[in-house]
Amino acid sequence: MQSKIVKLGRILAIDYGQKRVGFAVTDELRICANGLETVHVSKAFDFLTQYIASENVDIIVVGEPKTMDFNASASARFIEPFVNKLKKTFPNLKIDRFDERFTSKMAFQTMIDAGLSKKQRAEKGLVDKISATIILQSYLQQLEIEAERNETKN
């Protein structure tokens, strides 16, 4: 008997910044997060439109900047118009927000742990792509926790 693998739509994560936007995406089985690209903020929707047209994407997760006391950070005012445009541009996709506190610091530490040189670590686009990957991996872990809770209830 052969088991059938069900392919789900990918989950795409976005680390939105005032200058650059980092993207990460899951594999088709939603097992792991992979850094995808970093683009200038003015090219973000061009990139998204092209990527979503060529890949099966079900969910977009946008990093939500918060302060230590869980309130919206000052940079949230730049992200809200972007999220609103996402909802209008891709009305058939689920748009989720996910706490992105510490992702830039975690991304920088990941680069150090990977042995990247100071010159490589200075590349801001790499930090954004790694931050998007961390947001997505954390989101996937949260989905797994929620699924386990639901199984326990049933």
Z-matrix of the N, CA and C atoms (Angstrom, degrees):
N
C 1 1.450
C 2 1.523 1 109.27
N 3 1.289 2 116.05 1 130.77
C 4 1.460 3 121.10 2 -177.16
C 5 1.530 4 109.63 3 -103.70
N 6 1.345 5 115.62 4 131.56
C 7 1.469 6 118.58 5 178.61
C 8 1.522 7 109.18 6 -85.45
N 9 1.295 8 114.36 7 146.37
C 10 1.460 9 120.80 8 -178.66
C 11 1.524 10 108.90 9 -100.52
N 12 1.319 11 116.29 10 130.04
C 13 1.462 12 121.37 11 177.85
C 14 1.523 13 108.15 12 -91.19
N 15 1.314 14 115.34 13 124.05
C 16 1.457 15 120.82 14 179.77
C 17 1.529 16 108.44 15 -91.75
N 18 1.315 17 115.65 16 123.08
C 19 1.464 18 120.26 17 177.69
C 20 1.522 19 108.70 18 -89.41
N 21 1.297 20 115.41 19 126.78
C 22 1.459 21 121.60 20 177.35
C 23 1.525 22 108.30 21 -97.61
N 24 1.307 23 115.56 22 166.38
C 25 1.449 24 118.48 23 172.10
C 26 1.521 25 109.15 24 -70.57
N 27 1.295 26 116.24 25 147.78
C 28 1.465 27 120.86 26 179.75
C 29 1.531 28 110.32 27 -68.74
N 30 1.312 29 114.80 28 158.27
C 31 1.461 30 121.58 29 171.12
C 32 1.522 31 105.96 30 -108.55
N 33 1.317 32 115.89 31 128.84
C 34 1.461 33 122.68 32 -178.41
C 35 1.520 34 108.44 33 -110.38
N 36 1.324 35 117.15 34 128.60
C 37 1.466 36 121.05 35 178.87
C 38 1.515 37 110.26 36 -109.88
N 39 1.331 38 114.30 37 147.61
C 40 1.457 39 121.25 38 -177.35
C 41 1.525 40 109.97 39 -129.35
N 42 1.332 41 115.29 40 127.56
C 43 1.460 42 121.69 41 169.42
C 44 1.526 43 105.56 42 -106.04
N 45 1.327 44 115.58 43 99.72
C 46 1.459 45 121.63 44 -173.16
C 47 1.523 46 110.36 45 -89.23
N 48 1.324 47 115.00 46 129.26
C 49 1.455 48 120.49 47 176.41
C 50 1.521 49 109.72 48 -128.82
N 51 1.316 50 116.69 49 169.87
C 52 1.467 51 120.52 50 -178.64
C 53 1.525 52 112.32 51 -70.11
N 54 1.339 53 117.09 52 -23.58
C 55 1.463 54 120.78 53 -179.74
C 56 1.527 55 112.96 54 -111.68
N 57 1.334 56 116.05 55 -40.69
C 58 1.457 57 120.62 56 -175.72
C 59 1.525 58 110.42 57 -131.22
N 60 1.341 59 114.12 58 156.76
C 61 1.456 60 120.89 59 177.04
C 62 1.524 61 107.70 60 -127.05
N 63 1.337 62 115.36 61 122.96
C 64 1.457 63 120.56 62 177.80
C 65 1.520 64 109.81 63 -96.22
N 66 1.328 65 116.10 64 140.98
C 67 1.460 66 122.19 65 -179.59
C 68 1.525 67 110.29 66 -123.74
N 69 1.327 68 115.65 67 143.87
C 70 1.456 69 122.69 68 172.30
C 71 1.521 70 107.11 69 -139.12
N 72 1.319 71 117.10 70 158.40
C 73 1.459 72 120.83 71 -176.50
C 74 1.528 73 109.60 72 -146.28
N 75 1.328 74 115.31 73 152.27
C 76 1.458 75 119.84 74 175.21
C 77 1.525 76 109.59 75 -85.04
N 78 1.312 77 114.34 76 166.14
C 79 1.458 78 120.17 77 168.10
C 80 1.534 79 106.95 78 -74.66
N 81 1.329 80 117.52 79 175.93
C 82 1.471 81 120.97 80 -176.97
C 83 1.526 82 113.26 81 -66.77
N 84 1.326 83 116.63 82 -20.92
C 85 1.465 84 120.28 83 179.24
C 86 1.526 85 112.30 84 -94.30
N 87 1.319 86 115.95 85 0.45
C 88 1.473 87 122.60 86 -179.58
C 89 1.527 88 112.69 87 57.88
N 90 1.304 89 115.39 88 39.79
C 91 1.464 90 120.12 89 -179.51
C 92 1.522 91 111.36 90 -93.20
N 93 1.322 92 116.43 91 -43.39
C 94 1.462 93 117.91 92 -176.86
C 95 1.527 94 111.47 93 -136.10
N 96 1.320 95 113.81 94 158.42
C 97 1.461 96 122.36 95 179.27
C 98 1.522 97 109.39 96 -100.70
N 99 1.309 98 116.16 97 139.02
C 100 1.457 99 121.91 98 178.86
C 101 1.515 100 109.97 99 -131.07
N 102 1.329 101 116.26 100 136.16
C 103 1.453 102 120.32 101 174.43
C 104 1.520 103 109.30 102 -61.48
N 105 1.320 104 116.34 103 139.64
C 106 1.456 105 120.28 104 -175.35
C 107 1.523 106 111.66 105 -112.99
N 108 1.321 107 116.89 106 -59.70
C 109 1.467 108 120.42 107 -172.21
C 110 1.516 109 109.58 108 -165.80
N 111 1.319 110 115.30 109 160.36
C 112 1.459 111 122.17 110 167.95
C 113 1.516 112 106.54 111 -128.72
N 114 1.329 113 115.99 112 130.79
C 115 1.463 114 120.07 113 -179.59
C 116 1.523 115 109.56 114 -131.01
N 117 1.317 116 115.54 115 159.46
C 118 1.467 117 120.12 116 174.30
C 119 1.514 118 107.92 117 -63.14
N 120 1.317 119 116.87 118 145.15
C 121 1.462 120 121.81 119 -176.44
C 122 1.532 121 112.07 120 -54.22
N 123 1.309 122 118.35 121 -33.19
C 124 1.468 123 121.38 122 -179.27
C 125 1.532 124 112.47 123 -70.01
N 126 1.318 125 117.72 124 -16.63
C 127 1.471 126 122.56 125 -178.70
C 128 1.528 127 112.36 126 -104.62
N 129 1.333 128 117.91 127 2.99
C 130 1.463 129 121.34 128 -173.45
C 131 1.523 130 112.69 129 -60.34
N 132 1.321 131 117.87 130 -46.00
C 133 1.466 132 119.30 131 -177.54
C 134 1.518 133 112.02 132 -73.14
N 135 1.316 134 117.91 133 -31.47
C 136 1.469 135 120.14 134 174.06
C 137 1.528 136 109.47 135 -62.15
N 138 1.332 137 115.79 136 -45.92
C 139 1.459 138 120.37 137 179.22
C 140 1.527 139 110.79 138 -61.68
N 141 1.346 140 116.10 139 -48.40
C 142 1.462 141 120.43 140 -178.55
C 143 1.530 142 111.78 141 -60.48
N 144 1.311 143 116.99 142 -46.32
C 145 1.458 144 121.13 143 -178.83
C 146 1.526 145 110.74 144 -59.64
N 147 1.313 146 116.31 145 -44.96
C 148 1.464 147 120.85 146 -179.71
C 149 1.533 148 110.77 147 -66.85
N 150 1.316 149 117.16 148 -43.63
C 151 1.468 150 120.43 149 -177.52
C 152 1.527 151 110.71 150 -66.53
N 153 1.318 152 117.06 151 -46.48
C 154 1.469 153 121.11 152 -177.48
C 155 1.526 154 111.02 153 -67.24
N 156 1.317 155 117.53 154 -29.37
C 157 1.468 156 120.50 155 176.31
C 158 1.528 157 111.67 156 -69.84
N 159 1.333 158 116.97 157 -27.44
C 160 1.466 159 120.18 158 -176.24
C 161 1.528 160 114.31 159 -101.06
N 162 1.326 161 117.47 160 -15.50
C 163 1.469 162 121.65 161 -178.57
C 164 1.522 163 110.20 162 -126.97
N 165 1.314 164 115.82 163 153.62
C 166 1.453 165 122.02 164 178.19
C 167 1.529 166 108.60 165 -84.08
N 168 1.322 167 117.00 166 102.23
C 169 1.464 168 123.01 167 -179.65
C 170 1.527 169 108.33 168 -115.27
N 171 1.341 170 116.81 169 130.48
C 172 1.466 171 122.01 170 179.43
C 173 1.523 172 112.91 171 -104.94
N 174 1.330 173 115.50 172 -33.75
C 175 1.465 174 120.75 173 -172.52
C 176 1.521 175 109.55 174 -134.20
N 177 1.317 176 115.66 175 139.48
C 178 1.465 177 121.83 176 170.68
C 179 1.528 178 106.79 177 -115.79
N 180 1.317 179 115.75 178 127.71
C 181 1.461 180 121.95 179 178.35
C 182 1.522 181 107.56 180 -111.19
N 183 1.322 182 115.51 181 124.19
C 184 1.462 183 120.84 182 -179.37
C 185 1.526 184 108.37 183 -111.34
N 186 1.322 185 115.55 184 128.90
C 187 1.459 186 120.01 185 177.23
C 188 1.512 187 110.94 186 -59.45
N 189 1.325 188 115.06 187 135.73
C 190 1.456 189 121.56 188 -178.99
C 191 1.523 190 108.75 189 -114.12
N 192 1.334 191 116.94 190 109.30
C 193 1.458 192 119.29 191 -178.14
C 194 1.529 193 111.59 192 -74.55
N 195 1.314 194 115.72 193 127.35
C 196 1.465 195 120.91 194 -179.99
C 197 1.522 196 109.49 195 -130.45
N 198 1.316 197 114.45 196 158.30
C 199 1.458 198 120.16 197 175.01
C 200 1.524 199 108.29 198 -85.23
N 201 1.307 200 116.22 199 176.24
C 202 1.455 201 120.68 200 -179.32
C 203 1.522 202 112.36 201 -62.58
N 204 1.332 203 117.82 202 -25.82
C 205 1.471 204 120.79 203 179.41
C 206 1.534 205 111.91 204 -96.50
N 207 1.352 206 115.92 205 22.42
C 208 1.465 207 123.88 206 173.47
C 209 1.532 208 115.12 207 69.93
N 210 1.317 209 118.64 208 12.38
C 211 1.458 210 121.19 209 174.26
C 212 1.528 211 109.15 210 -87.40
N 213 1.325 212 116.40 211 161.97
C 214 1.459 213 120.41 212 177.02
C 215 1.522 214 109.36 213 -64.48
N 216 1.323 215 116.31 214 137.36
C 217 1.467 216 119.70 215 178.88
C 218 1.527 217 109.66 216 -81.55
N 219 1.317 218 115.87 217 172.84
C 220 1.472 219 120.97 218 -178.57
C 221 1.523 220 111.59 219 -61.54
N 222 1.332 221 118.06 220 -31.42
C 223 1.464 222 120.41 221 -178.29
C 224 1.529 223 112.99 222 -75.78
N 225 1.327 224 117.49 223 -9.18
C 226 1.471 225 120.81 224 179.85
C 227 1.529 226 111.52 225 -61.10
N 228 1.320 227 117.55 226 -29.40
C 229 1.464 228 120.14 227 -178.17
C 230 1.526 229 112.42 228 -66.19
N 231 1.339 230 117.19 229 -21.45
C 232 1.460 231 120.55 230 177.33
C 233 1.529 232 111.10 231 -84.45
N 234 1.312 233 116.76 232 -25.18
C 235 1.452 234 121.48 233 -175.23
C 236 1.524 235 112.57 234 -85.45
N 237 1.321 236 117.14 235 -33.34
C 238 1.473 237 120.22 236 -177.08
C 239 1.536 238 113.03 237 -56.42
N 240 1.342 239 120.18 238 -46.73
C 241 1.477 240 119.24 239 177.82
C 242 1.535 241 111.88 240 -61.11
N 243 1.325 242 116.10 241 -35.63
C 244 1.464 243 120.76 242 178.01
C 245 1.531 244 110.28 243 -64.05
N 246 1.323 245 117.30 244 -46.21
C 247 1.466 246 121.93 245 179.64
C 248 1.528 247 110.43 246 -63.60
N 249 1.315 248 117.53 247 -41.45
C 250 1.463 249 120.80 248 177.88
C 251 1.537 250 111.19 249 -61.69
N 252 1.319 251 116.35 250 -41.12
C 253 1.470 252 120.21 251 178.16
C 254 1.531 253 110.39 252 -67.19
N 255 1.335 254 116.74 253 -37.22
C 256 1.467 255 120.24 254 175.92
C 257 1.529 256 110.74 255 -57.51
N 258 1.335 257 115.92 256 -47.49
C 259 1.466 258 121.25 257 -178.43
C 260 1.529 259 111.44 258 -61.70
N 261 1.331 260 116.99 259 -37.66
C 262 1.464 261 120.88 260 179.39
C 263 1.530 262 111.48 261 -74.48
N 264 1.325 263 116.78 262 -39.01
C 265 1.458 264 121.62 263 -176.81
C 266 1.524 265 112.25 264 -74.33
N 267 1.334 266 116.74 265 -36.29
C 268 1.464 267 121.85 266 -177.46
C 269 1.532 268 110.28 267 -125.08
N 270 1.346 269 117.10 268 66.79
C 271 1.464 270 120.00 269 -173.80
C 272 1.530 271 114.31 270 -64.87
N 273 1.321 272 118.10 271 -19.89
C 274 1.464 273 121.07 272 -178.59
C 275 1.527 274 113.31 273 -88.39
N 276 1.314 275 117.25 274 -3.49
C 277 1.458 276 120.50 275 -179.60
C 278 1.524 277 110.55 276 -101.60
N 279 1.305 278 115.14 277 144.43
C 280 1.462 279 120.77 278 174.15
C 281 1.529 280 107.16 279 -76.09
N 282 1.329 281 116.13 280 130.56
C 283 1.466 282 121.37 281 177.52
C 284 1.527 283 106.94 282 -112.93
N 285 1.319 284 116.72 283 117.39
C 286 1.456 285 122.24 284 178.71
C 287 1.517 286 109.48 285 -113.35
N 288 1.312 287 115.48 286 152.45
C 289 1.469 288 121.57 287 173.92
C 290 1.519 289 106.91 288 -109.82
N 291 1.344 290 116.59 289 147.43
C 292 1.454 291 120.13 290 -179.79
C 293 1.526 292 109.54 291 -144.80
N 294 1.305 293 115.30 292 133.49
C 295 1.463 294 123.36 293 -178.37
C 296 1.533 295 110.35 294 -52.82
N 297 1.325 296 115.71 295 124.11
C 298 1.461 297 120.00 296 -177.91
C 299 1.532 298 113.51 297 -111.29
N 300 1.324 299 116.29 298 14.61
C 301 1.464 300 117.66 299 179.61
C 302 1.526 301 110.67 300 -55.60
N 303 1.293 302 115.70 301 138.27
C 304 1.465 303 125.44 302 175.68
C 305 1.526 304 114.77 303 73.07
N 306 1.340 305 119.32 304 -0.35
C 307 1.460 306 118.27 305 -176.03
C 308 1.530 307 112.42 306 -65.65
N 309 1.319 308 118.13 307 -36.75
C 310 1.469 309 119.05 308 178.59
C 311 1.521 310 110.96 309 -65.41
N 312 1.333 311 116.88 310 -41.17
C 313 1.469 312 120.00 311 177.43
C 314 1.523 313 110.59 312 -65.96
N 315 1.319 314 117.26 313 -40.15
C 316 1.455 315 121.21 314 178.09
C 317 1.529 316 110.58 315 -65.34
N 318 1.332 317 117.03 316 -38.99
C 319 1.459 318 121.37 317 179.04
C 320 1.527 319 110.11 318 -64.08
N 321 1.315 320 116.36 319 -43.98
C 322 1.460 321 120.51 320 179.40
C 323 1.524 322 110.33 321 -63.19
N 324 1.333 323 117.18 322 -42.79
C 325 1.467 324 120.85 323 178.17
C 326 1.528 325 110.91 324 -64.32
N 327 1.315 326 117.11 325 -36.38
C 328 1.467 327 121.71 326 177.31
C 329 1.523 328 110.06 327 -61.54
N 330 1.330 329 116.88 328 -40.42
C 331 1.459 330 120.46 329 178.80
C 332 1.526 331 111.04 330 -66.12
N 333 1.316 332 116.50 331 -39.63
C 334 1.470 333 120.32 332 177.13
C 335 1.527 334 109.61 333 -63.72
N 336 1.335 335 116.07 334 -47.66
C 337 1.469 336 120.96 335 -179.56
C 338 1.523 337 111.93 336 -61.12
N 339 1.338 338 116.49 337 -30.91
C 340 1.465 339 120.95 338 179.77
C 341 1.530 340 112.17 339 -80.19
N 342 1.334 341 116.59 340 -5.28
C 343 1.453 342 120.50 341 177.23
C 344 1.517 343 114.61 342 81.96
N 345 1.322 344 117.51 343 21.46
C 346 1.456 345 119.87 344 178.46
C 347 1.531 346 110.44 345 -69.63
N 348 1.316 347 115.79 346 144.80
C 349 1.455 348 121.24 347 179.86
C 350 1.525 349 110.21 348 -70.22
N 351 1.337 350 115.84 349 166.32
C 352 1.471 351 119.57 350 177.54
C 353 1.521 352 110.89 351 -59.64
N 354 1.328 353 116.83 352 -37.66
C 355 1.462 354 120.76 353 179.14
C 356 1.531 355 110.45 354 -63.75
N 357 1.321 356 117.14 355 -43.54
C 358 1.465 357 120.89 356 178.88
C 359 1.534 358 110.95 357 -66.20
N 360 1.345 359 116.61 358 -39.00
C 361 1.466 360 120.43 359 -179.73
C 362 1.517 361 111.84 360 -69.36
N 363 1.331 362 117.79 361 -21.62
C 364 1.462 363 121.77 362 179.80
C 365 1.534 364 111.63 363 -76.13
N 366 1.330 365 117.33 364 -12.60
C 367 1.462 366 120.93 365 179.74
C 368 1.530 367 109.15 366 -73.08
N 369 1.323 368 115.37 367 104.32
C 370 1.470 369 121.46 368 -174.52
C 371 1.521 370 112.30 369 -61.84
N 372 1.324 371 117.26 370 -34.97
C 373 1.456 372 120.70 371 -179.64
C 374 1.512 373 112.85 372 -61.00
N 375 1.320 374 116.32 373 -34.42
C 376 1.465 375 120.33 374 178.40
C 377 1.519 376 110.52 375 -67.04
N 378 1.323 377 117.16 376 -39.86
C 379 1.467 378 121.18 377 177.12
C 380 1.524 379 110.08 378 -60.35
N 381 1.338 380 117.42 379 -42.36
C 382 1.462 381 121.46 380 -179.23
C 383 1.529 382 111.77 381 -65.06
N 384 1.323 383 116.72 382 -40.84
C 385 1.466 384 120.87 383 179.75
C 386 1.525 385 110.51 384 -67.96
N 387 1.322 386 117.05 385 -41.83
C 388 1.465 387 120.46 386 177.83
C 389 1.524 388 110.07 387 -67.42
N 390 1.324 389 117.87 388 -38.98
C 391 1.470 390 120.92 389 177.23
C 392 1.525 391 110.67 390 -60.41
N 393 1.330 392 117.28 391 -43.18
C 394 1.468 393 120.80 392 177.59
C 395 1.524 394 110.38 393 -61.87
N 396 1.323 395 116.69 394 -37.70
C 397 1.466 396 121.17 395 178.83
C 398 1.522 397 110.71 396 -65.89
N 399 1.323 398 116.83 397 -40.86
C 400 1.471 399 120.95 398 178.11
C 401 1.529 400 110.57 399 -65.84
N 402 1.326 401 117.12 400 -41.90
C 403 1.469 402 120.89 401 176.53
C 404 1.532 403 109.46 402 -57.78
N 405 1.321 404 115.97 403 -46.68
C 406 1.463 405 120.43 404 -177.10
C 407 1.525 406 111.79 405 -67.58
N 408 1.314 407 117.65 406 -43.24
C 409 1.465 408 119.80 407 179.43
C 410 1.529 409 110.64 408 -63.70
N 411 1.319 410 117.00 409 -39.38
C 412 1.464 411 120.94 410 176.85
C 413 1.530 412 110.89 411 -64.88
N 414 1.318 413 116.37 412 -39.78
C 415 1.465 414 121.70 413 177.43
C 416 1.530 415 110.30 414 -61.89
N 417 1.333 416 116.56 415 -44.54
C 418 1.463 417 121.00 416 178.64
C 419 1.533 418 111.11 417 -61.50
N 420 1.324 419 116.38 418 -40.85
C 421 1.464 420 120.09 419 177.82
C 422 1.526 421 110.74 420 -63.48
N 423 1.324 422 116.81 421 -39.20
C 424 1.467 423 120.70 422 178.41
C 425 1.531 424 110.69 423 -64.86
N 426 1.331 425 117.37 424 -40.48
C 427 1.461 426 120.95 425 177.19
C 428 1.530 427 110.77 426 -61.40
N 429 1.313 428 115.63 427 -39.88
C 430 1.470 429 120.87 428 179.29
C 431 1.523 430 110.99 429 -65.01
N 432 1.317 431 116.79 430 -43.06
C 433 1.471 432 121.58 431 178.09
C 434 1.528 433 109.95 432 -61.98
N 435 1.318 434 116.92 433 -45.16
C 436 1.469 435 120.70 434 179.40
C 437 1.523 436 111.43 435 -63.08
N 438 1.331 437 117.49 436 -39.34
C 439 1.463 438 120.96 437 178.77
C 440 1.526 439 110.87 438 -64.76
N 441 1.332 440 116.22 439 -39.93
C 442 1.471 441 119.98 440 177.90
C 443 1.528 442 111.27 441 -65.42
N 444 1.320 443 117.07 442 -39.47
C 445 1.466 444 120.74 443 177.25
C 446 1.526 445 111.06 444 -62.26
N 447 1.335 446 115.49 445 -42.91
C 448 1.463 447 119.80 446 -179.58
C 449 1.528 448 111.27 447 -66.10
N 450 1.335 449 117.71 448 -36.22
C 451 1.459 450 120.70 449 176.78
C 452 1.521 451 111.25 450 -66.05
N 453 1.333 452 116.42 451 -37.27
C 454 1.457 453 121.48 452 -179.98
C 455 1.529 454 110.92 453 -66.43
N 456 1.340 455 116.09 454 -36.89
C 457 1.480 456 121.08 455 -179.42
C 458 1.523 457 111.07 456 -68.81
N 459 1.332 458 116.72 457 -33.62
C 460 1.480 459 120.10 458 -176.28
C 461 1.457 460 112.20 459 -87.42
